[in-house]
Amino acid sequence: MDTLGRTALKLRLSNVVDEQHRKELIVTYHLSKTAVLRKPLVIFSALSTVFVFSWIVSKIDVRIGK
């Protein structure tokens, strides 16, 4: 459930020598608090909507007679 799409990372290498190509590459990034909480809030609101909708539908009287 991506809310805003997926993050893409493009790397370009030039003049890489044989000794350097086996080293580890560490990528770090910082996210805002809203970006961290976006997916849990979307999932919580979707589940809450389904719960409330099913609760409302269960309260509807569908009997034919008294």
Secondary structure as UniProt FT lines:
FT   TURN            18..22
FT   HELIX           33..58
//
